[in-house]
Amino acid sequence: MKRNDIKQQRIALLSLIKGYKKTNKLIFAEKKERLSRMSKEESLDEYKALCAMWEGISNKTGIERVSDLNLQILIRRRQQFDRAGKVK
């Protein structure tokens, strides 16, 4: 692989990581704003919905389970990119 190709790939990867970092900040700010406006009842309802969703995922088998595992892998990869973007 040529040196220029590696340099361009590195620049593209760093740009992608910066984009993930910026997106994470925006999502966190939006989530913080939304959650701050919630009542205790709304918050509890959302928590119960998340628990129900988790129970539904954990009871899946076969291809549904594989899809969920794939989603978990993608989430972990995004977290790794985010951490890599913070290290400088």
HELIX and SHEET records of a PDB file:
HELIX    1   1 ARG A    3  SER A   36  1                                  34    
HELIX    2   2 LYS A   40  SER A   58  1                                  19    
HELIX    3   3 GLY A   62  LYS A   86  1                                  25    
END                                                                             
